[in-house]
Amino acid sequence: MKTKSIKNGRVHRIWLKFLIVIILITGIFFRFTNLDRKVYSFDESITSLRISGYTWTEMVQQDFQGKIISVQDLQRKYQQINPEKSWLDTVKGLATEEPQLPPLYFILARFWVQWFGPQVATVRSLSAWMSLLIFPSVYWLCWELFRSRRAGWMAVTIMAVSPFHVLYAQEARPYMMFAVLVLLSNAILLRAIALQKSPATFKSTFKSTSKLSKAVWLIYAIALTVGLYCSLLFFLVILAHGIYVIITENLRFRQTLIAYLLASAAATLIFAPWIFVLVYNSPKVAATVGLPHLSLSAISSLKPLIIITCRNLIDIHWAGGIIKLGSSNTTDLIIRLIVAILLILAVVHSIYLLCYSSPKGVWLFVLTEIGITAILLIAVGGVADRYLVPYILGIQLAVAYLFTAKISAATNPRKQKLWQLGLIALISSEIVSCAVSSQSQLWWNKYPSSTKYNPSIAAIVNQSKKPLVICHGGNNITGKILSVSYLLKPQVELLLAVKPEQVKIPEGFSDVFLYRSTELLRFELEKVQKYKITPIYKPGDVWLWRLEK
């Protein structure tokens, strides 16, 4: 009887390992499948502009002067590597026009494109490959945090097919690099603290432990520095670490706190040149994204926070989720609300169980990661998936702990099976989310107003034999026209102008379109040049007009 039980246990473990491998392969498959299917968004086209070494200003000065340029030539110049530009031009462009974006990812992306090519799938593949580092990183973090291999594999399994991780692994932006660095810095901090507090019986052991501890704190300082040069939001991670260390040290100025302060100070000092750039060019930040400011309406941020909390596990977003059952809007809404309530209850229960059954050092670490990010971003009105990476990772760690604890500790076979079924339902829903979104050209992370209508606009323009698309504006329109250019035929001609009077339309085009036209340009063409302008694509505001004599 005992031998049979041992055999059943071995078979169960083999099947469990097999399932984990299958889920990992599935998650990797989703990260690399259809990399070029979704529209190349405004932000991604700006990534390629930075990679090219050109700036918004240079693009406007050189090609927004009433000249005609083909889509092919526009992309060759501003979306690919140019020999006359170097990686220093990439850094310069970020420093002068987007200093809120540290340069590390963009430098790596430039070299990546230089080695492998400028195709959409290639540019995005950098994030996809980086996202694979999440698996060993979160496993290590779970070992340092929970001392549990099961919790590590549970977290790896959940993150492997998480809709959040898969979607942003296919985004030509630094979000996955940020996620990896958050996990690694967390694990390194916990290892450094453990070594700092590990007892040493013999003198030789004490010396070796002390050296190793110093080495790990040095690695931690390097991880913080790399994190800061990846994203300014890494300051939230450093703050969360500081609060954790201060509380666990009982507000006493001990070696661990001193080591943390030295490491964070060193990282901040090395990052100081970019802080100077950020402060010096703060008017540019205000003009492009706006500076953070305290928001009194924290309640208005709760709805997006709830949506984000849910869709990092199951994608149920109103603007493009998987739950679209029935034709009734009421039915659709009820199903979404039920799923959202169940997920929120599961997350709340995860956090409760973590606080109730784990040591203070464990639950406090996860809670500071979740709480600091959420509270500060709610306070400044910055609640968005791409900014809430530490919060999302903390939620996923708590959920992984919940399923690990419940399945492992269940003495009643029926309860154990119920929790196993719950885990299967979660993983299955994640896989379905990824499967559906992988076949879509648009999804919620591609739904900003600058990207949402690109496929429809391109379809109208591409039907013409020899179209001309007129675009008028300054820096704010460059990303829009670059984004839509990926869907236009290479032969489509563009007339780009920064001033309405620069628009002089030559003969020989079968159709002439205005893309996101300004009132000044329409006045010039209608009243001065006597053209007839007809709106032909109006999903809300008019995005495309047809021009006729």
GURONU-631003 format. One record per residue (C-alpha): residue number from 1; x, y, z; residue in three letters. Coordinates in Angstrom, 3 decimals, always signed. Layout:
  num        px        py        pz  residuo
  NUM         X         Y         Z      ALA
...
END
This chain:
  num        px        py        pz  residuo
    1    +0.000    +0.000    +0.000      MET
    2    +2.832    +2.355    +0.925      LYS
    3    +4.763    +1.437    -2.245      THR
    4    +1.689    +2.178    -4.368      LYS
    5    +1.284    +5.568    -2.678      SER
    6    +4.953    +6.408    -3.375      ILE
    7    +4.524    +5.407    -7.036      LYS
    8    +1.387    +7.547    -7.350      ASN
    9    +3.283   +10.473    -5.840      GLY
   10    +6.114   +10.070    -8.353      ARG
   11    +3.677    +9.853   -11.259      VAL
   12    +1.897   +12.971    -9.980      HIS
   13    +5.196   +14.906    -9.788      ARG
   14    +6.192   +13.796   -13.290      ILE
   15    +2.850   +14.940   -14.702      TRP
   16    +3.137   +18.225   -12.810      LEU
   17    +6.589   +18.907   -14.275      LYS
   18    +5.294   +17.994   -17.723      PHE
   19    +2.394   +20.453   -17.382      LEU
   20    +4.717   +23.240   -16.208      ILE
   21    +6.964   +22.655   -19.229      VAL
   22    +3.923   +22.724   -21.565      ILE
   23    +2.681   +26.008   -20.044      ILE
   24    +6.175   +27.526   -20.308      LEU
   25    +6.411   +26.521   -23.974      ILE
   26    +2.920   +27.960   -24.530      THR
   27    +3.931   +31.259   -22.917      GLY
   28    +7.108   +31.448   -25.029      ILE
   29    +5.080   +30.628   -28.157      PHE
   30    +2.635   +33.481   -27.468      PHE
   31    +5.513   +35.915   -26.954      ARG
   32    +6.962   +35.228   -30.401      PHE
   33    +3.892   +34.411   -32.488      THR
   34    +2.452   +37.142   -34.733      ASN
   35    +4.997   +39.675   -33.504      LEU
   36    +4.232   +41.905   -36.466      ASP
   37    +0.446   +41.460   -36.485      ARG
   38    -0.641   +44.249   -34.156      LYS
   39    -0.459   +47.838   -35.338      VAL
   40    +2.827   +49.595   -34.742      TYR
   41    +1.685   +52.163   -32.210      SER
   42    +2.552   +55.848   -31.809      PHE
   43    +5.006   +55.067   -28.985      ASP
   44    +6.654   +52.249   -30.936      GLU
   45    +7.157   +54.449   -33.993      SER
   46    +8.838   +56.982   -31.704      ILE
   47   +11.087   +54.143   -30.448      THR
   48   +12.157   +53.544   -34.058      SER
   49   +12.653   +57.293   -34.536      LEU
   50   +14.997   +57.310   -31.532      ARG
   51   +16.792   +54.243   -32.889      ILE
   52   +17.361   +56.075   -36.186      SER
   53   +19.071   +58.901   -34.312      GLY
   54   +16.754   +61.568   -35.704      TYR
   55   +14.553   +63.800   -33.559      THR
   56   +11.027   +65.156   -33.980      TRP
   57   +12.493   +68.586   -34.608      THR
   58   +14.852   +67.353   -37.338      GLU
   59   +12.037   +65.468   -39.030      MET
   60    +9.834   +68.569   -39.059      VAL
   61   +12.655   +70.840   -40.250      GLN
   62   +13.732   +68.522   -43.059      GLN
   63   +10.539   +66.927   -44.363      ASP
   64    +7.573   +68.937   -43.054      PHE
   65    +8.295   +71.763   -45.502      GLN
   66    +5.711   +71.050   -48.182      GLY
   67    +7.874   +68.465   -49.938      LYS
   68    +6.491   +65.169   -51.196      ILE
   69    +8.042   +61.997   -49.802      ILE
   70    +7.016   +58.376   -50.274      SER
   71    +6.125   +56.156   -47.335      VAL
   72    +9.104   +53.972   -48.227      GLN
   73   +11.548   +56.896   -48.073      ASP
   74    +9.983   +58.239   -44.858      LEU
   75   +10.500   +54.912   -43.122      GLN
   76   +13.977   +54.403   -44.567      ARG
   77   +15.077   +57.749   -43.125      LYS
   78   +13.263   +57.923   -39.777      TYR
   79   +12.510   +54.311   -38.824      GLN
   80   +15.787   +52.584   -39.656      GLN
   81   +19.474   +52.854   -38.790      ILE
   82   +21.155   +55.734   -40.546      ASN
   83   +24.948   +55.669   -41.062      PRO
   84   +25.188   +59.420   -40.478      GLU
   85   +23.692   +58.992   -36.989      LYS
   86   +25.197   +57.152   -34.012      SER
   87   +23.913   +55.877   -30.689      TRP
   88   +25.001   +59.222   -29.221      LEU
   89   +22.351   +60.865   -31.420      ASP
   90   +19.812   +58.474   -29.895      THR
   91   +20.819   +59.643   -26.413      VAL
   92   +20.808   +63.281   -27.531      LYS
   93   +17.299   +62.953   -28.986      GLY
   94   +15.962   +61.499   -25.742      LEU
   95   +17.760   +64.117   -23.619      ALA
   96   +16.387   +67.060   -25.592      THR
   97   +12.883   +65.822   -26.454      GLU
   98   +11.914   +63.029   -24.028      GLU
   99   +14.163   +63.253   -20.956      PRO
  100   +11.548   +61.341   -18.943      GLN
  101   +12.777   +58.251   -20.830      LEU
  102   +16.267   +57.132   -19.696      PRO
  103   +18.383   +55.881   -22.599      PRO
  104   +19.423   +52.296   -21.742      LEU
  105   +16.668   +50.407   -23.573      TYR
  106   +16.883   +52.644   -26.643      PHE
  107   +20.650   +52.191   -26.933      ILE
  108   +20.233   +48.404   -26.728      LEU
  109   +17.385   +48.574   -29.259      ALA
  110   +19.583   +50.514   -31.688      ARG
  111   +22.301   +47.875   -31.567      PHE
  112   +19.650   +45.147   -31.826      TRP
  113   +18.226   +46.689   -35.005      VAL
  114   +21.730   +47.237   -36.340      GLN
  115   +22.447   +43.515   -35.960      TRP
  116   +19.108   +41.974   -36.915      PHE
  117   +17.246   +44.513   -39.069      GLY
  118   +14.492   +47.156   -38.733      PRO
  119   +11.442   +44.966   -39.360      GLN
  120    +8.562   +45.319   -36.890      VAL
  121    +8.899   +41.736   -35.640      ALA
  122   +12.650   +42.194   -35.149      THR
  123   +12.335   +45.429   -33.168      VAL
  124    +9.669   +43.896   -30.936      ARG
  125   +11.621   +40.655   -30.497      SER
  126   +14.080   +42.433   -28.183      LEU
  127   +11.300   +42.824   -25.606      SER
  128   +10.163   +39.247   -26.230      ALA
  129   +13.632   +37.862   -25.519      TRP
  130   +14.012   +40.099   -22.463      MET
  131   +10.678   +38.845   -21.120      SER
  132   +12.079   +35.289   -20.935      LEU
  133   +14.433   +36.473   -18.171      LEU
  134   +11.341   +36.920   -15.998      ILE
  135   +11.160   +33.154   -15.460      PHE
  136   +14.515   +32.638   -13.684      PRO
  137   +14.201   +36.036   -11.991      SER
  138   +10.822   +35.356   -10.376      VAL
  139   +11.854   +31.820    -9.426      TYR
  140   +14.908   +33.198    -7.614      TRP
  141   +12.805   +35.890    -5.945      LEU
  142   +10.287   +33.302    -4.696      CYS
  143   +13.113   +31.218    -3.261      TRP
  144   +14.561   +34.223    -1.426      GLU
  145   +11.113   +35.332    -0.274      LEU
  146    +9.218   +32.114    +0.503      PHE
  147   +12.033   +29.517    +0.562      ARG
  148    +9.721   +27.431    -1.601      SER
  149   +10.447   +25.861    -4.984      ARG
  150    +6.731   +25.198    -5.396      ARG
  151    +5.919   +28.889    -5.008      ALA
  152    +8.653   +29.684    -7.544      GLY
  153    +7.241   +27.315   -10.151      TRP
  154    +3.725   +28.555    -9.420      MET
  155    +4.777   +32.168   -10.052      ALA
  156    +6.647   +31.158   -13.222      VAL
  157    +3.559   +29.310   -14.480      THR
  158    +1.200   +32.239   -13.802      ILE
  159    +3.537   +34.808   -15.370      MET
  160    +4.340   +32.608   -18.372      ALA
  161    +0.837   +33.032   -19.810      VAL
  162    -0.200   +36.252   -18.074      SER
  163    -1.917   +38.544   -20.635      PRO
  164    +0.021   +41.516   -19.250      PHE
  165    +3.417   +39.881   -19.740      HIS
  166    +2.612   +38.498   -23.184      VAL
  167    +1.193   +41.778   -24.536      LEU
  168    +4.079   +43.915   -23.317      TYR
  169    +6.615   +41.306   -24.437      ALA
  170    +5.437   +42.247   -27.940      GLN
  171    +5.830   +45.988   -27.425      GLU
  172    +8.898   +47.876   -28.675      ALA
  173    +9.187   +49.747   -25.379      ARG
  174   +11.208   +49.166   -22.162      PRO
  175    +8.398   +47.705   -20.011      TYR
  176    +9.626   +44.074   -19.953      MET
  177   +13.178   +45.179   -19.258      MET
  178   +11.784   +47.177   -16.340      PHE
  179    +9.878   +44.109   -15.046      ALA
  180   +12.992   +41.910   -15.162      VAL
  181   +15.072   +44.506   -13.315      LEU
  182   +12.383   +44.904   -10.628      VAL
  183   +12.380   +41.148    -9.963      LEU
  184   +16.178   +40.897    -9.988      LEU
  185   +16.696   +43.884    -7.675      SER
  186   +14.121   +42.429    -5.270      ASN
  187   +15.892   +39.060    -5.173      ALA
  188   +19.343   +40.634    -4.809      ILE
  189   +18.154   +42.833    -1.910      LEU
  190   +16.709   +39.841    -0.048      LEU
  191   +19.927   +37.852    -0.631      ARG
  192   +22.037   +40.764    +0.634      ALA
  193   +19.888   +41.116    +3.770      ILE
  194   +20.040   +37.358    +4.415      ALA
  195   +23.829   +37.347    +4.135      LEU
  196   +24.081   +40.433    +6.353      GLN
  197   +22.135   +38.657    +9.080      LYS
  198   +23.507   +35.132    +8.626      SER
  199   +25.294   +33.842   +11.735      PRO
  200   +28.981   +32.910   +11.486      ALA
  201   +30.479   +30.553   +14.059      THR
  202   +34.110   +30.634   +13.006      PHE
  203   +36.273   +33.619   +12.195      LYS
  204   +37.128   +32.389    +8.675      SER
  205   +33.470   +31.842    +7.942      THR
  206   +32.677   +35.327    +9.200      PHE
  207   +35.272   +36.870    +6.888      LYS
  208   +34.049   +34.976    +3.820      SER
  209   +30.412   +35.795    +4.624      THR
  210   +31.280   +39.460    +5.123      SER
  211   +33.074   +39.608    +1.751      LYS
  212   +30.197   +37.874    +0.007      LEU
  213   +27.710   +40.221    +1.668      SER
  214   +29.650   +43.272    +0.455      LYS
  215   +29.820   +41.798    -3.041      ALA
  216   +26.046   +41.250    -3.116      VAL
  217   +25.381   +44.801    -1.896      TRP
  218   +27.648   +46.027    -4.688      LEU
  219   +25.649   +43.970    -7.206      ILE
  220   +22.486   +45.443    -5.701      TYR
  221   +23.822   +48.971    -6.272      ALA
  222   +24.588   +48.050    -9.892      ILE
  223   +21.071   +46.604   -10.323      ALA
  224   +19.558   +49.844    -9.001      LEU
  225   +21.704   +51.894   -11.361      THR
  226   +20.705   +49.799   -14.376      VAL
  227   +17.080   +50.005   -13.248      GLY
  228   +17.183   +53.800   -13.077      LEU
  229   +18.715   +54.033   -16.548      TYR
  230   +15.862   +51.828   -17.748      CYS
  231   +12.945   +53.725   -16.169      SER
  232   +12.437   +56.690   -13.848      LEU
  233    +9.725   +54.628   -12.134      LEU
  234   +12.509   +52.551   -10.631      PHE
  235   +12.699   +55.254    -7.956      PHE
  236    +9.413   +53.772    -6.660      LEU
  237   +11.129   +50.394    -6.298      VAL
  238   +14.038   +51.979    -4.415      ILE
  239   +11.563   +53.795    -2.143      LEU
  240    +9.653   +50.563    -1.454      ALA
  241   +12.932   +48.808    -0.614      HIS
  242   +13.887   +51.640    +1.732      GLY
  243   +10.594   +51.500    +3.625      ILE
  244   +10.912   +47.706    +3.900      TYR
  245   +14.467   +47.891    +5.272      VAL
  246   +13.610   +50.684    +7.728      ILE
  247   +10.604   +48.797    +9.139      ILE
  248   +12.379   +45.420    +9.372      THR
  249   +15.283   +47.124   +11.147      GLU
  250   +12.816   +48.646   +13.645      ASN
  251   +13.854   +52.202   +12.687      LEU
  252   +17.391   +51.534   +13.951      ARG
  253   +20.505   +52.637   +12.119      PHE
  254   +22.079   +49.188   +11.695      ARG
  255   +24.431   +47.647    +9.117      GLN
  256   +21.635   +46.557    +6.796      THR
  257   +20.116   +50.031    +6.653      LEU
  258   +23.561   +51.603    +6.181      ILE
  259   +24.331   +49.182    +3.337      ALA
  260   +20.979   +49.948    +1.670      TYR
  261   +21.519   +53.710    +1.967      LEU
  262   +25.031   +53.444    +0.511      LEU
  263   +23.822   +51.305    -2.396      ALA
  264   +20.863   +53.543    -3.230      SER
  265   +22.994   +56.694    -2.843      ALA
  266   +25.637   +55.255    -5.183      ALA
  267   +22.985   +54.361    -7.778      ALA
  268   +21.424   +57.831    -7.544      THR
  269   +24.843   +59.471    -7.839      LEU
  270   +25.688   +57.497   -10.986      ILE
  271   +22.253   +58.408   -12.355      PHE
  272   +22.798   +62.089   -11.484      ALA
  273   +23.797   +63.142   -15.044      PRO
  274   +20.395   +62.078   -16.332      TRP
  275   +18.674   +63.753   -13.368      ILE
  276   +20.404   +66.967   -14.449      PHE
  277   +19.149   +66.404   -18.016      VAL
  278   +15.638   +65.810   -16.682      LEU
  279   +15.613   +68.970   -14.533      VAL
  280   +17.209   +71.096   -17.258      TYR
  281   +14.639   +69.969   -19.836      ASN
  282   +11.648   +69.799   -17.489      SER
  283    +9.652   +72.221   -19.729      PRO
  284    +9.905   +69.605   -22.490      LYS
  285    +8.529   +66.941   -20.133      VAL
  286    +5.644   +69.234   -19.216      ALA
  287    +4.922   +69.835   -22.899      ALA
  288    +4.964   +66.161   -23.921      THR
  289    +3.540   +64.172   -21.006      VAL
  290    +2.905   +66.701   -18.238      GLY
  291    +4.657   +66.838   -14.889      LEU
  292    +3.282   +64.781   -11.956      PRO
  293    +0.845   +66.644    -9.753      HIS
  294    -1.222   +65.645    -6.771      LEU
  295    -4.724   +64.532    -7.638      SER
  296    -7.543   +65.054    -5.156      LEU
  297    -9.796   +62.611    -6.969      SER
  298    -8.236   +59.311    -5.880      ALA
  299   -11.610   +57.548    -6.200      ILE
  300   -11.601   +58.152    -9.961      SER
  301    -8.364   +56.120   -10.145      SER
  302    -9.901   +53.083    -8.445      LEU
  303   -11.822   +51.911   -11.520      LYS
  304    -8.744   +51.731   -13.807      PRO
  305    -6.775   +50.163   -10.945      LEU
  306    -9.409   +47.434   -10.588      ILE
  307    -9.428   +46.836   -14.348      ILE
  308    -5.619   +46.595   -14.405      ILE
  309    -5.613   +44.236   -11.408      THR
  310    -8.057   +41.932   -13.191      CYS
  311    -6.621   +41.927   -16.674      ARG
  312    -3.089   +41.049   -15.604      ASN
  313    -4.657   +37.653   -14.776      LEU
  314    -7.612   +37.477   -17.182      ILE
  315    -8.080   +39.981   -19.976      ASP
  316   -11.565   +41.460   -19.486      ILE
  317   -10.974   +45.027   -20.588      HIS
  318   -13.954   +46.862   -22.087      TRP
  319   -11.884   +48.217   -24.992      ALA
  320   -10.742   +44.829   -26.188      GLY
  321   -11.008   +41.818   -23.886      GLY
  322   -11.890   +38.187   -24.374      ILE
  323   -15.362   +38.221   -22.789      ILE
  324   -17.757   +39.191   -25.545      LYS
  325   -20.594   +36.730   -25.091      LEU
  326   -24.028   +37.427   -26.535      GLY
  327   -25.255   +40.496   -28.347      SER
  328   -26.765   +42.200   -25.306      SER
  329   -24.644   +44.923   -23.750      ASN
  330   -26.295   +44.223   -20.399      THR
  331   -25.364   +40.536   -20.525      THR
  332   -21.829   +41.416   -21.540      ASP
  333   -21.522   +43.909   -18.668      LEU
  334   -22.914   +41.463   -16.085      ILE
  335   -20.455   +38.741   -17.126      ILE
  336   -17.563   +41.163   -16.957      ARG
  337   -18.612   +42.402   -13.516      LEU
  338   -18.967   +38.859   -12.155      ILE
  339   -15.529   +37.876   -13.432      VAL
  340   -14.014   +41.114   -12.123      ALA
  341   -15.577   +40.639    -8.664      ILE
  342   -14.313   +37.044    -8.457      LEU
  343   -10.814   +38.111    -9.448      LEU
  344   -10.720   +41.018    -6.980      ILE
  345   -11.939   +38.720    -4.193      LEU
  346    -9.220   +36.212    -5.118      ALA
  347    -6.549   +38.949    -5.031      VAL
  348    -7.811   +40.307    -1.688      VAL
  349    -7.844   +36.774    -0.252      HIS
  350    -4.299   +36.243    -1.564      SER
  351    -3.045   +39.328    +0.245      ILE
  352    -4.958   +38.384    +3.418      TYR
  353    -3.506   +34.860    +3.434      LEU
  354    -0.025   +36.206    +2.788      LEU
  355    -0.303   +38.578    +5.776      CYS
  356    -1.933   +35.956    +8.001      TYR
  357    +0.260   +32.915    +7.379      SER
  358    +3.696   +34.186    +6.323      SER
  359    +6.436   +35.851    +8.433      PRO
  360    +6.492   +39.636    +8.712      LYS
  361    +9.513   +39.948    +6.439      GLY
  362    +7.652   +38.139    +3.654      VAL
  363    +4.276   +39.882    +3.623      TRP
  364    +5.795   +43.291    +4.339      LEU
  365    +8.064   +42.986    +1.292      PHE
  366    +5.190   +42.141    -1.072      VAL
  367    +2.888   +44.778    +0.436      LEU
  368    +5.433   +47.592    +0.128      THR
  369    +5.968   +46.629    -3.520      GLU
  370    +2.225   +46.727    -4.182      ILE
  371    +1.285   +49.649    -1.940      GLY
  372    +4.005   +52.202    -2.680      ILE
  373    +3.527   +51.948    -6.436      THR
  374    -0.273   +52.079    -6.277      ALA
  375    -0.520   +54.891    -3.705      ILE
  376    +1.980   +57.221    -5.374      LEU
  377    +0.662   +56.703    -8.905      LEU
  378    -2.920   +57.211    -7.723      ILE
  379    -1.785   +60.390    -5.953      ALA
  380    -0.330   +61.852    -9.166      VAL
  381    -3.023   +60.486   -11.471      GLY
  382    -0.660   +58.083   -13.262      GLY
  383    -2.638   +54.837   -13.090      VAL
  384    -1.735   +52.882   -16.252      ALA
  385    -0.640   +49.283   -16.847      ASP
  386    +2.820   +50.206   -18.133      ARG
  387    +3.541   +52.300   -15.035      TYR
  388    +2.235   +49.760   -12.520      LEU
  389    +4.772   +47.006   -13.221      VAL
  390    +5.931   +46.577    -9.557      PRO
  391    +2.281   +46.567    -8.404      TYR
  392    +1.319   +43.898   -10.949      ILE
  393    +4.324   +41.723   -10.095      LEU
  394    +3.448   +41.976    -6.392      GLY
  395    -0.156   +40.924    -7.051      ILE
  396    +1.036   +37.933    -9.075      GLN
  397    +3.420   +36.902    -6.286      LEU
  398    +0.548   +37.015    -3.780      ALA
  399    -1.688   +34.920    -6.065      VAL
  400    +1.125   +32.396    -6.582      ALA
  401    +1.532   +32.132    -2.800      TYR
  402    -2.221   +31.612    -2.373      LEU
  403    -2.425   +28.636    -4.726      PHE
  404    +0.831   +27.135    -3.434      THR
  405    -0.280   +27.352    +0.192      ALA
  406    -3.821   +26.121    -0.383      LYS
  407    -2.908   +23.175    -2.599      ILE
  408    +0.070   +22.087    -0.463      SER
  409    -1.594   +22.491    +2.944      ALA
  410    -5.008   +21.025    +2.102      ALA
  411    -5.687   +17.962    +4.254      THR
  412    -9.079   +17.388    +2.689      ASN
  413    -8.713   +15.880    -0.836      PRO
  414   -11.908   +17.642    -1.943      ARG
  415   -10.566   +21.072    -0.946      LYS
  416    -7.261   +20.331    -2.637      GLN
  417    -9.058   +19.420    -5.866      LYS
  418   -11.151   +22.594    -5.664      LEU
  419    -8.026   +24.746    -5.448      TRP
  420    -6.421   +22.749    -8.248      GLN
  421    -9.507   +23.365   -10.379      LEU
  422    -9.298   +27.063    -9.522      GLY
  423    -5.681   +27.127   -10.672      LEU
  424    -6.573   +25.270   -13.874      ILE
  425    -9.381   +27.785   -14.512      ALA
  426    -6.996   +30.711   -14.013      LEU
  427    -4.248   +29.296   -16.252      ILE
  428    -6.805   +28.278   -18.895      SER
  429    -8.332   +31.771   -18.886      SER
  430    -4.879   +33.316   -19.261      GLU
  431    -4.128   +31.040   -22.214      ILE
  432    -7.468   +31.859   -23.870      VAL
  433    -6.785   +35.581   -23.312      SER
  434    -3.406   +35.291   -25.009      CYS
  435    -4.764   +33.122   -27.834      ALA
  436    -7.531   +35.600   -28.697      VAL
  437    -5.367   +38.727   -28.419      SER
  438    -2.595   +37.121   -30.515      SER
  439    -4.952   +37.014   -33.507      GLN
  440    -6.122   +40.605   -33.139      SER
  441    -4.677   +43.601   -34.952      GLN
  442    -5.832   +45.930   -32.163      LEU
  443    -6.007   +45.358   -28.421      TRP
  444    -6.336   +47.598   -25.381      TRP
  445    -2.596   +48.337   -25.259      ASN
  446    -2.913   +49.559   -28.881      LYS
  447    -6.069   +51.600   -28.358      TYR
  448    -4.767   +55.136   -27.755      PRO
  449    -6.431   +57.725   -29.956      SER
  450    -3.278   +57.980   -32.068      SER
  451    -3.351   +54.297   -33.119      THR
  452    -6.879   +52.917   -32.894      LYS
  453    -8.102   +54.056   -36.325      TYR
  454    -4.930   +53.418   -38.328      ASN
  455    -6.114   +50.154   -39.976      PRO
  456    -9.356   +51.724   -41.248      SER
  457    -7.563   +54.830   -42.513      ILE
  458    -4.900   +52.781   -44.291      ALA
  459    -7.540   +50.546   -45.903      ALA
  460    -9.257   +53.616   -47.447      ILE
  461    -6.018   +55.158   -48.723      VAL
  462    -4.623   +51.879   -50.082      ASN
  463    -7.678   +51.406   -52.317      GLN
  464    -6.603   +54.368   -54.458      SER
  465    -4.353   +53.839   -57.493      LYS
  466    -2.062   +56.800   -56.836      LYS
  467    -2.982   +58.529   -53.566      PRO
  468    -1.479   +61.595   -51.915      LEU
  469    -1.876   +62.021   -48.150      VAL
  470    -1.460   +65.529   -46.755      ILE
  471    -0.442   +65.925   -43.130      CYS
  472    -0.029   +69.253   -41.345      HIS
  473    +1.369   +69.847   -37.881      GLY
  474    +4.465   +69.918   -35.702      GLY
  475    +6.144   +67.453   -33.361      ASN
  476    +2.825   +66.061   -32.106      ASN
  477    +1.856   +64.737   -35.549      ILE
  478    +5.162   +63.006   -36.391      THR
  479    +4.436   +59.889   -34.334      GLY
  480    +0.933   +59.630   -35.789      LYS
  481    +2.053   +59.733   -39.408      ILE
  482    +4.962   +57.359   -38.699      LEU
  483    +2.583   +54.915   -37.028      SER
  484    +0.023   +54.883   -39.854      VAL
  485    +2.812   +54.647   -42.465      SER
  486    +3.407   +51.004   -41.464      TYR
  487    -0.029   +50.116   -42.845      LEU
  488    +0.190   +52.159   -46.035      LEU
  489    +1.559   +50.822   -49.309      LYS
  490    +5.224   +51.805   -49.814      PRO
  491    +4.282   +53.732   -52.976      GLN
  492    +1.832   +56.050   -51.182      VAL
  493    +3.046   +59.656   -51.391      GLU
  494    +2.960   +62.025   -48.425      LEU
  495    +2.906   +65.806   -48.439      LEU
  496    +4.052   +66.984   -45.025      LEU
  497    +3.892   +70.605   -43.932      ALA
  498    +4.291   +72.598   -40.752      VAL
  499    +2.579   +75.695   -42.212      LYS
  500    -0.711   +75.665   -44.185      PRO
  501    +0.656   +77.915   -46.935      GLU
  502    +3.363   +75.319   -47.654      GLN
  503    +0.725   +72.923   -49.009      VAL
  504    +0.788   +73.121   -52.820      LYS
  505    -0.897   +70.128   -54.409      ILE
  506    +0.624   +68.979   -57.732      PRO
  507    -1.264   +67.219   -60.510      GLU
  508    -1.140   +63.516   -61.287      GLY
  509    -2.728   +61.953   -58.184      PHE
  510    -5.878   +59.828   -58.382      SER
  511    -7.000   +60.807   -54.866      ASP
  512    -5.878   +63.435   -52.361      VAL
  513    -6.528   +62.873   -48.641      PHE
  514    -6.114   +65.027   -45.561      LEU
  515    -4.975   +63.113   -42.466      TYR
  516    -5.892   +64.651   -39.091      ARG
  517    -6.232   +68.054   -40.736      SER
  518    -6.129   +71.251   -38.687      THR
  519    -8.664   +74.063   -39.056      GLU
  520    -5.919   +76.340   -40.379      LEU
  521    -5.113   +73.937   -43.208      LEU
  522    -8.770   +73.417   -44.114      ARG
  523    -9.264   +77.188   -44.215      PHE
  524    -6.248   +77.563   -46.503      GLU
  525    -7.438   +74.847   -48.888      LEU
  526   -11.142   +75.749   -48.912      GLU
  527   -11.113   +79.540   -48.790      LYS
  528    -7.782   +80.366   -50.387      VAL
  529    -7.054   +77.520   -52.813      GLN
  530   -10.766   +76.769   -53.470      LYS
  531   -10.753   +73.012   -52.892      TYR
  532   -13.787   +71.029   -51.789      LYS
  533   -13.130   +69.048   -48.589      ILE
  534   -15.327   +66.059   -47.668      THR
  535   -14.967   +64.055   -44.419      PRO
  536   -14.799   +60.336   -45.306      ILE
  537   -13.791   +58.711   -42.003      TYR
  538   -15.407   +60.031   -38.850      LYS
  539   -15.385   +57.582   -35.885      PRO
  540   -15.883   +60.600   -33.576      GLY
  541   -13.632   +63.386   -34.677      ASP
  542   -12.845   +63.404   -38.385      VAL
  543    -9.622   +61.518   -39.102      TRP
  544    -9.623   +61.551   -42.890      LEU
  545   -10.932   +63.973   -45.532      TRP
  546   -11.021   +63.746   -49.319      ARG
  547    -9.882   +66.757   -51.305      LEU
  548   -11.347   +67.675   -54.712      GLU
  549   -11.240   +70.712   -57.019      LYS
END
